[in-house]
Amino acid sequence: MSRFIIYSDGEEFPQERIQALEEAMTDFIDGDVPLSVEFVFVDEEEIRRLNRELRKTDKVTDVLSFPSLEDIKGEALYAEDFPYEIDEEGNLMIGSIAVCVKRAEEQAEEYGHSFERELHYLLVHGIMHCLGYDHMTDEEKAEMREKEEYILNKLGITRA
């Protein structure tokens, strides 16, 4: 089982929550290499800029994922398969996730649950994208949502 290592730049997601999410993700992927992901917390202007420049969509969004690897959905990840993608600490970087904090706050209120729940959901959603999951079809959406809920339940994060 691969360990998860989360790098985060902001106070929005405290170290104890990072450790809890790392532990919740640990048994999610088979493999022999630690997986790392980066969380970046941005304002509306920055997420809109990223969305416009990288996705050609000129609007504010809640989360953007930037996967580093392709075609890894459901696959075991072994260091020998990614000799050039392993960083100096021996981790396999699966991607970066940018979250718009203001949009997360608005959505928490809109959906009637806590900011903590919304933030966790967006981060887990981003991780799933970095692991190759998507929601372009109803079938893909159901599969991705099942994986997200599995991790959120392990964290004790509910819709309430």
C-alpha positions as CSV (number, residue, x, y, z in Angstrom):
1,M,0.0,0.0,0.0
2,S,1.2,3.4,-0.9
3,R,1.6,6.2,1.7
4,F,0.3,9.6,0.9
5,I,2.3,12.8,1.5
6,I,0.5,16.1,1.3
7,Y,2.3,19.4,0.8
8,S,0.2,22.5,1.7
9,D,0.9,26.2,1.6
10,G,-1.9,27.6,3.7
11,E,-3.4,27.8,7.1
12,E,-6.8,26.8,5.7
13,F,-5.9,23.1,6.2
14,P,-4.1,22.6,9.5
15,Q,-1.4,20.0,10.0
16,E,-3.6,17.7,12.0
17,R,-6.1,17.6,9.1
18,I,-3.3,17.0,6.6
19,Q,-2.1,14.0,8.7
20,A,-5.6,12.6,9.0
21,L,-6.2,12.8,5.2
22,E,-2.8,11.3,4.6
23,E,-3.8,8.3,6.8
24,A,-7.2,8.0,5.2
25,M,-5.6,7.8,1.7
26,T,-2.9,5.4,2.7
27,D,-4.7,2.1,1.8
28,F,-6.4,3.6,-1.2
29,I,-3.7,2.8,-3.8
30,D,-1.6,-0.4,-4.1
31,G,2.1,0.2,-4.8
32,D,5.5,0.5,-3.2
33,V,6.2,4.2,-3.6
34,P,4.9,7.1,-1.4
35,L,2.5,9.3,-3.4
36,S,2.6,13.1,-3.0
37,V,0.2,15.8,-3.8
38,E,0.3,19.6,-3.4
39,F,-2.6,21.7,-2.1
40,V,-2.6,25.4,-2.9
41,F,-5.2,27.8,-1.6
42,V,-6.0,30.8,-3.8
43,D,-8.4,33.7,-4.0
44,E,-11.1,34.2,-6.7
45,E,-8.8,36.2,-9.0
46,E,-6.2,33.6,-9.1
47,I,-8.5,30.6,-9.6
48,R,-10.2,32.5,-12.4
49,R,-6.8,33.3,-14.0
50,L,-5.8,29.6,-13.8
51,N,-9.1,28.5,-15.2
52,R,-8.9,31.0,-18.0
53,E,-5.3,30.3,-19.0
54,L,-5.3,26.6,-18.5
55,R,-8.9,25.5,-19.3
56,K,-10.0,28.4,-21.5
57,T,-13.0,29.0,-19.1
58,D,-13.1,32.6,-17.9
59,K,-14.9,32.1,-14.6
60,V,-14.3,31.5,-10.9
61,T,-14.4,27.8,-9.9
62,D,-14.1,25.9,-6.7
63,V,-11.2,23.5,-7.4
64,L,-8.8,22.8,-10.2
65,S,-6.7,19.7,-10.4
66,F,-3.4,19.3,-12.2
67,P,-2.6,15.6,-12.5
68,S,1.1,14.8,-13.1
69,L,0.5,11.2,-14.5
70,E,-1.8,9.8,-17.1
71,D,-3.8,6.5,-17.3
72,I,-3.3,5.5,-13.6
73,K,-6.9,5.1,-12.6
74,G,-7.3,2.0,-10.5
75,E,-3.7,0.9,-11.1
76,A,-1.1,-0.1,-8.6
77,L,1.8,2.4,-8.6
78,Y,5.4,1.1,-8.4
79,A,8.5,3.1,-8.3
80,E,10.1,1.0,-11.1
81,D,7.3,2.1,-13.5
82,F,8.0,5.8,-12.9
83,P,11.8,6.1,-12.7
84,Y,11.8,9.7,-14.0
85,E,8.9,11.0,-11.9
86,I,10.2,10.1,-8.5
87,D,11.3,13.3,-6.6
88,E,14.4,13.7,-4.4
89,E,12.6,12.5,-1.3
90,G,11.6,9.3,-3.1
91,N,7.9,10.3,-3.6
92,L,5.8,10.0,-6.8
93,M,4.1,13.3,-7.3
94,I,0.6,12.7,-8.6
95,G,-0.3,16.4,-9.0
96,S,-1.3,19.7,-7.6
97,I,-4.7,21.0,-6.5
98,A,-5.8,24.6,-6.3
99,V,-8.8,25.5,-4.1
100,C,-10.6,28.8,-4.0
101,V,-11.3,29.4,-0.3
102,K,-14.0,32.0,-0.9
103,R,-15.9,29.7,-3.3
104,A,-15.6,26.8,-0.8
105,E,-17.1,29.0,1.9
106,E,-20.0,30.0,-0.4
107,Q,-20.7,26.4,-1.4
108,A,-20.7,25.2,2.2
109,E,-23.4,27.8,3.0
110,E,-25.3,27.0,-0.3
111,Y,-25.3,23.3,0.4
112,G,-26.0,23.6,4.1
113,H,-23.0,21.9,5.5
114,S,-19.8,23.0,7.3
115,F,-16.8,24.7,5.6
116,E,-14.7,21.9,6.9
117,R,-16.8,19.3,5.0
118,E,-16.7,21.4,1.8
119,L,-13.0,21.9,2.0
120,H,-12.4,18.2,2.6
121,Y,-14.7,17.3,-0.2
122,L,-12.9,19.6,-2.7
123,L,-9.5,18.3,-1.7
124,V,-10.5,14.7,-1.9
125,H,-12.2,15.4,-5.2
126,G,-9.0,17.0,-6.5
127,I,-7.0,14.0,-5.3
128,M,-9.3,11.7,-7.2
129,H,-8.7,13.7,-10.4
130,C,-5.0,13.3,-9.8
131,L,-5.5,9.6,-9.5
132,G,-7.3,9.4,-12.9
133,Y,-10.9,9.6,-11.9
134,D,-13.3,11.8,-13.7
135,H,-17.0,12.7,-13.9
136,M,-17.7,13.2,-17.6
137,T,-20.4,10.4,-17.7
138,D,-23.0,9.4,-15.1
139,E,-21.0,6.1,-14.6
140,E,-17.7,7.9,-14.1
141,K,-19.4,10.4,-11.7
142,A,-21.0,7.5,-9.6
143,E,-17.6,5.8,-9.4
144,M,-15.8,8.9,-8.4
145,R,-18.4,9.9,-5.9
146,E,-18.2,6.4,-4.3
147,K,-14.4,6.8,-3.9
148,E,-14.8,10.3,-2.5
149,E,-17.4,9.3,0.1
150,Y,-15.2,6.3,1.1
151,I,-12.4,8.6,2.0
152,L,-14.6,11.2,3.6
153,N,-16.3,8.6,5.8
154,K,-12.9,7.3,6.9
155,L,-12.3,10.9,8.1
156,G,-15.6,11.1,9.8
157,I,-16.7,13.9,7.5
158,T,-20.4,13.7,6.8
159,R,-22.8,15.9,4.8
160,A,-24.2,17.4,8.0
